[in-house]
Structure formats: C-alpha cells, structure tokens
Amino acid sequence: MVKVKVVEESPNSVTLQLEGIDRSYANAVRRFCIAEVPSMAIDDVVILENSSVLYDEILAHRLGMVPIRTDLNRYNLPEECDCGNPLGCHKCRVLFVLDSKGKERVSTVYSGDLVSEDRDVRPVSESIPIVKLAQGQSVKLEAYARLGKGKEHAKWQPCTVAVLTEGKGEGVYTLMVESGGALPARAIVTKAIELLEKKLKEIQVSLGASAS
C-alpha cells in the first residue's frame, strides 16, 4: 500500500515521506516537478526605449528570470490555447509594462516597477533589481509572460530544489521540493503527479492500440 506522509511544509517548501512505491516512480515525480509542471515567465519583450547601460538582450534576459506568480486554473499553455493566435490572448499570456526614468541620483529599477494587467499574476518579489538608471536615462517596454515548462528553459522551472533521498526501510523515500515562489510547493508536487499519471495512461492506451 502506498503511503505519503508530510514531514515538513511551508508555502515554499514541502518534504514528503513516500512508502510502498518504486524508486523509478518517485524519481519520475521529482523530475516532473522540475521539467513538466508549467509556470509563468516573461518570454517576449518589446523595447520601446532603452538608454540604460544594459543592451536590450540583457535587459530582456533579466526580465525573463524574474519569478512570476502563476495561476494554472486561469491560463493555458500557448500550444493548448484555443485562440490559435501566435501572439497569444488573455487566456494564455499576461502583459507587463515598465516605464522608468533616471533621477538626480542613480536609481534602481526593481521588479515591483513592472505593472501587470492581471494583479494576481505579478513578480514573486518586488525587490528584484533589474537595471540602474542615471539622470537622463530611461527604460520603456512591454513584456509578455506565458506558461512554459522547465524542459524548455530554466526560467519556467517552478522549483529551485527537488531532491529524492533514501529513507529508512525498503521502498521508503524522502522527497523535498522547494518552490521559487511561482506556485506553492505542495501544488507543484500535486501537479507533477497529475501530469505523470496522465502520461502513463497515454502510454498504456498506445500500447493497447498497438497490441490490437
């Protein structure tokens, strides 16, 4: 019988004791936490004005690595959205606007300066530095966030740590998952199991079709 015990939990971290399952399945859950559970990240950036010291490409890369709070119930993966629009729609992308100007003294533009069209989808922290501006410098841009998977790019990995260790006894393992803040740690594990089970059922159906 499979047993799951919550050893320790906080919004951004969960440690589970798994008993009565094969190591390969437990490790598959760990890998799905990293590579298959979707999260939101900035993917397209339209630079309208940039007189900062950073090149456009570096600025866009920094924006892409800002963790974004994610709502998997309200947004679709672009490839699964029914809009069929390569630019996306309100169901598969979120617009952020950044418009900052340098002051008399050198000032820092933070993630909290990004204005989202959806107040529930915003940077995990408002204090992530993006760029410094001197007097006369400015940055104005539009950034579009979408759901993606960690197997595409590290910016879409919802967890910063996912570790599986041997427990006490045969068939006992400890799974520790630490979230980057886009999703609660428990939600990451739950979604990983859901996606793994879906994948296994698809394989089972394919094998059944092949046999017939």
Contacts in CASP RR format, 6 or more apart in sequence:
PFRMAT RR
TARGET T0000
AUTHOR 0000-0000-0000
METHOD contacts of the structure
MODEL  1
MVKVKVVEESPNSVTLQLEGIDRSYANAVRRFCIAEVPSMAIDDVVILEN
SSVLYDEILAHRLGMVPIRTDLNRYNLPEECDCGNPLGCHKCRVLFVLDS
KGKERVSTVYSGDLVSEDRDVRPVSESIPIVKLAQGQSVKLEAYARLGKG
KEHAKWQPCTVAVLTEGKGEGVYTLMVESGGALPARAIVTKAIELLEKKL
KEIQVSLGASAS
1 20 0 8 1.000
2 18 0 8 1.000
2 19 0 8 1.000
2 20 0 8 1.000
2 21 0 8 1.000
3 17 0 8 1.000
3 18 0 8 1.000
3 19 0 8 1.000
3 20 0 8 1.000
4 16 0 8 1.000
4 17 0 8 1.000
4 18 0 8 1.000
4 19 0 8 1.000
5 16 0 8 1.000
5 17 0 8 1.000
5 19 0 8 1.000
6 14 0 8 1.000
6 15 0 8 1.000
6 16 0 8 1.000
7 15 0 8 1.000
7 16 0 8 1.000
7 17 0 8 1.000
7 174 0 8 1.000
8 14 0 8 1.000
8 15 0 8 1.000
9 15 0 8 1.000
9 185 0 8 1.000
9 186 0 8 1.000
10 185 0 8 1.000
11 179 0 8 1.000
11 184 0 8 1.000
11 185 0 8 1.000
12 178 0 8 1.000
12 179 0 8 1.000
12 180 0 8 1.000
12 181 0 8 1.000
12 184 0 8 1.000
12 185 0 8 1.000
13 176 0 8 1.000
13 177 0 8 1.000
13 178 0 8 1.000
13 179 0 8 1.000
13 185 0 8 1.000
14 176 0 8 1.000
14 177 0 8 1.000
14 185 0 8 1.000
14 186 0 8 1.000
14 189 0 8 1.000
15 174 0 8 1.000
15 175 0 8 1.000
15 176 0 8 1.000
15 177 0 8 1.000
16 174 0 8 1.000
16 175 0 8 1.000
16 176 0 8 1.000
16 177 0 8 1.000
16 189 0 8 1.000
17 167 0 8 1.000
17 172 0 8 1.000
17 173 0 8 1.000
17 174 0 8 1.000
18 26 0 8 1.000
18 172 0 8 1.000
18 173 0 8 1.000
18 174 0 8 1.000
18 175 0 8 1.000
19 171 0 8 1.000
19 172 0 8 1.000
19 173 0 8 1.000
20 171 0 8 1.000
20 172 0 8 1.000
21 171 0 8 1.000
21 173 0 8 1.000
22 171 0 8 1.000
23 164 0 8 1.000
23 171 0 8 1.000
23 173 0 8 1.000
25 196 0 8 1.000
26 164 0 8 1.000
26 173 0 8 1.000
26 175 0 8 1.000
27 164 0 8 1.000
28 196 0 8 1.000
29 175 0 8 1.000
29 189 0 8 1.000
29 192 0 8 1.000
29 193 0 8 1.000
29 196 0 8 1.000
30 162 0 8 1.000
30 163 0 8 1.000
30 164 0 8 1.000
30 175 0 8 1.000
30 177 0 8 1.000
30 192 0 8 1.000
31 162 0 8 1.000
32 192 0 8 1.000
32 193 0 8 1.000
32 195 0 8 1.000
32 196 0 8 1.000
33 158 0 8 1.000
33 159 0 8 1.000
33 162 0 8 1.000
33 177 0 8 1.000
33 188 0 8 1.000
33 189 0 8 1.000
33 192 0 8 1.000
34 150 0 8 1.000
34 157 0 8 1.000
34 159 0 8 1.000
34 162 0 8 1.000
35 149 0 8 1.000
35 150 0 8 1.000
35 151 0 8 1.000
35 157 0 8 1.000
36 149 0 8 1.000
36 150 0 8 1.000
36 151 0 8 1.000
36 192 0 8 1.000
36 195 0 8 1.000
36 196 0 8 1.000
37 149 0 8 1.000
37 158 0 8 1.000
37 159 0 8 1.000
37 183 0 8 1.000
37 188 0 8 1.000
37 191 0 8 1.000
37 192 0 8 1.000
37 195 0 8 1.000
38 70 0 8 1.000
38 72 0 8 1.000
38 77 0 8 1.000
38 147 0 8 1.000
38 148 0 8 1.000
38 149 0 8 1.000
38 156 0 8 1.000
38 158 0 8 1.000
39 67 0 8 1.000
39 68 0 8 1.000
39 70 0 8 1.000
39 147 0 8 1.000
39 148 0 8 1.000
39 150 0 8 1.000
39 156 0 8 1.000
39 157 0 8 1.000
39 158 0 8 1.000
39 182 0 8 1.000
39 183 0 8 1.000
40 68 0 8 1.000
40 69 0 8 1.000
40 70 0 8 1.000
40 75 0 8 1.000
40 94 0 8 1.000
40 121 0 8 1.000
40 145 0 8 1.000
40 146 0 8 1.000
40 147 0 8 1.000
40 148 0 8 1.000
40 182 0 8 1.000
41 64 0 8 1.000
41 65 0 8 1.000
41 66 0 8 1.000
41 67 0 8 1.000
41 68 0 8 1.000
41 145 0 8 1.000
41 146 0 8 1.000
41 148 0 8 1.000
41 153 0 8 1.000
41 155 0 8 1.000
41 156 0 8 1.000
41 182 0 8 1.000
42 60 0 8 1.000
42 63 0 8 1.000
42 64 0 8 1.000
42 66 0 8 1.000
42 68 0 8 1.000
42 96 0 8 1.000
42 143 0 8 1.000
42 144 0 8 1.000
42 145 0 8 1.000
42 155 0 8 1.000
43 64 0 8 1.000
43 144 0 8 1.000
43 145 0 8 1.000
43 146 0 8 1.000
43 148 0 8 1.000
44 143 0 8 1.000
44 144 0 8 1.000
44 146 0 8 1.000
45 56 0 8 1.000
45 59 0 8 1.000
45 60 0 8 1.000
45 63 0 8 1.000
45 64 0 8 1.000
45 141 0 8 1.000
45 142 0 8 1.000
45 143 0 8 1.000
45 144 0 8 1.000
46 141 0 8 1.000
46 142 0 8 1.000
46 143 0 8 1.000
46 144 0 8 1.000
47 56 0 8 1.000
47 59 0 8 1.000
47 60 0 8 1.000
47 140 0 8 1.000
47 141 0 8 1.000
48 140 0 8 1.000
48 141 0 8 1.000
48 142 0 8 1.000
49 138 0 8 1.000
49 139 0 8 1.000
49 140 0 8 1.000
49 141 0 8 1.000
50 56 0 8 1.000
50 59 0 8 1.000
50 138 0 8 1.000
50 139 0 8 1.000
50 140 0 8 1.000
50 141 0 8 1.000
51 136 0 8 1.000
51 137 0 8 1.000
51 138 0 8 1.000
51 139 0 8 1.000
52 59 0 8 1.000
52 131 0 8 1.000
52 132 0 8 1.000
52 133 0 8 1.000
52 137 0 8 1.000
52 138 0 8 1.000
52 139 0 8 1.000
53 131 0 8 1.000
53 132 0 8 1.000
53 137 0 8 1.000
54 62 0 8 1.000
54 131 0 8 1.000
59 130 0 8 1.000
59 131 0 8 1.000
59 139 0 8 1.000
59 141 0 8 1.000
60 143 0 8 1.000
62 130 0 8 1.000
62 131 0 8 1.000
63 98 0 8 1.000
63 114 0 8 1.000
63 130 0 8 1.000
63 143 0 8 1.000
64 143 0 8 1.000
64 155 0 8 1.000
65 155 0 8 1.000
66 111 0 8 1.000
66 114 0 8 1.000
66 123 0 8 1.000
66 124 0 8 1.000
66 128 0 8 1.000
66 130 0 8 1.000
67 123 0 8 1.000
67 124 0 8 1.000
67 125 0 8 1.000
67 180 0 8 1.000
67 181 0 8 1.000
67 182 0 8 1.000
68 94 0 8 1.000
68 121 0 8 1.000
68 122 0 8 1.000
68 123 0 8 1.000
68 124 0 8 1.000
68 145 0 8 1.000
68 182 0 8 1.000
69 120 0 8 1.000
69 121 0 8 1.000
69 122 0 8 1.000
69 123 0 8 1.000
69 124 0 8 1.000
69 181 0 8 1.000
69 182 0 8 1.000
70 121 0 8 1.000
70 147 0 8 1.000
70 158 0 8 1.000
70 182 0 8 1.000
70 183 0 8 1.000
71 120 0 8 1.000
71 121 0 8 1.000
72 147 0 8 1.000
72 183 0 8 1.000
72 187 0 8 1.000
72 191 0 8 1.000
74 91 0 8 1.000
74 120 0 8 1.000
75 91 0 8 1.000
75 92 0 8 1.000
75 93 0 8 1.000
75 94 0 8 1.000
75 121 0 8 1.000
75 146 0 8 1.000
75 147 0 8 1.000
76 82 0 8 1.000
76 91 0 8 1.000
76 92 0 8 1.000
76 147 0 8 1.000
77 92 0 8 1.000
77 146 0 8 1.000
77 147 0 8 1.000
77 148 0 8 1.000
78 88 0 8 1.000
78 92 0 8 1.000
78 93 0 8 1.000
78 146 0 8 1.000
78 147 0 8 1.000
78 148 0 8 1.000
81 88 0 8 1.000
81 89 0 8 1.000
81 91 0 8 1.000
81 92 0 8 1.000
82 91 0 8 1.000
83 89 0 8 1.000
83 91 0 8 1.000
83 92 0 8 1.000
87 93 0 8 1.000
88 146 0 8 1.000
92 146 0 8 1.000
92 147 0 8 1.000
93 144 0 8 1.000
93 145 0 8 1.000
93 146 0 8 1.000
94 116 0 8 1.000
94 117 0 8 1.000
94 118 0 8 1.000
94 121 0 8 1.000
94 144 0 8 1.000
94 145 0 8 1.000
94 146 0 8 1.000
95 116 0 8 1.000
95 117 0 8 1.000
95 142 0 8 1.000
95 143 0 8 1.000
95 144 0 8 1.000
96 114 0 8 1.000
96 115 0 8 1.000
96 116 0 8 1.000
96 117 0 8 1.000
96 142 0 8 1.000
96 143 0 8 1.000
96 144 0 8 1.000
96 145 0 8 1.000
97 114 0 8 1.000
97 115 0 8 1.000
97 141 0 8 1.000
97 142 0 8 1.000
97 143 0 8 1.000
98 109 0 8 1.000
98 113 0 8 1.000
98 114 0 8 1.000
98 115 0 8 1.000
98 130 0 8 1.000
98 139 0 8 1.000
98 140 0 8 1.000
98 141 0 8 1.000
98 143 0 8 1.000
99 139 0 8 1.000
99 140 0 8 1.000
100 107 0 8 1.000
100 109 0 8 1.000
100 113 0 8 1.000
100 133 0 8 1.000
100 138 0 8 1.000
100 139 0 8 1.000
100 140 0 8 1.000
101 133 0 8 1.000
101 136 0 8 1.000
101 137 0 8 1.000
101 138 0 8 1.000
102 133 0 8 1.000
102 134 0 8 1.000
102 135 0 8 1.000
102 136 0 8 1.000
102 137 0 8 1.000
102 138 0 8 1.000
103 133 0 8 1.000
103 135 0 8 1.000
104 135 0 8 1.000
105 135 0 8 1.000
106 132 0 8 1.000
106 133 0 8 1.000
106 134 0 8 1.000
107 132 0 8 1.000
107 133 0 8 1.000
108 129 0 8 1.000
108 130 0 8 1.000
108 131 0 8 1.000
108 132 0 8 1.000
108 133 0 8 1.000
109 129 0 8 1.000
109 130 0 8 1.000
109 131 0 8 1.000
109 132 0 8 1.000
109 133 0 8 1.000
109 139 0 8 1.000
110 126 0 8 1.000
110 127 0 8 1.000
110 128 0 8 1.000
110 129 0 8 1.000
110 130 0 8 1.000
111 123 0 8 1.000
111 125 0 8 1.000
111 126 0 8 1.000
111 127 0 8 1.000
111 128 0 8 1.000
111 129 0 8 1.000
111 130 0 8 1.000
112 122 0 8 1.000
112 123 0 8 1.000
112 126 0 8 1.000
112 127 0 8 1.000
112 128 0 8 1.000
113 130 0 8 1.000
114 122 0 8 1.000
114 123 0 8 1.000
114 143 0 8 1.000
116 122 0 8 1.000
121 145 0 8 1.000
124 180 0 8 1.000
124 181 0 8 1.000
124 182 0 8 1.000
131 139 0 8 1.000
133 139 0 8 1.000
147 156 0 8 1.000
148 156 0 8 1.000
149 156 0 8 1.000
150 156 0 8 1.000
150 157 0 8 1.000
150 158 0 8 1.000
158 179 0 8 1.000
158 180 0 8 1.000
158 181 0 8 1.000
158 182 0 8 1.000
158 183 0 8 1.000
158 188 0 8 1.000
159 177 0 8 1.000
159 178 0 8 1.000
159 179 0 8 1.000
159 180 0 8 1.000
159 185 0 8 1.000
159 188 0 8 1.000
160 178 0 8 1.000
160 179 0 8 1.000
160 180 0 8 1.000
161 176 0 8 1.000
161 177 0 8 1.000
161 178 0 8 1.000
162 175 0 8 1.000
162 176 0 8 1.000
162 177 0 8 1.000
162 178 0 8 1.000
163 175 0 8 1.000
163 176 0 8 1.000
164 173 0 8 1.000
164 174 0 8 1.000
164 175 0 8 1.000
165 173 0 8 1.000
165 174 0 8 1.000
165 176 0 8 1.000
166 172 0 8 1.000
166 173 0 8 1.000
166 174 0 8 1.000
167 173 0 8 1.000
167 174 0 8 1.000
175 189 0 8 1.000
177 185 0 8 1.000
177 188 0 8 1.000
177 189 0 8 1.000
178 185 0 8 1.000
179 185 0 8 1.000
179 188 0 8 1.000
183 191 0 8 1.000
END
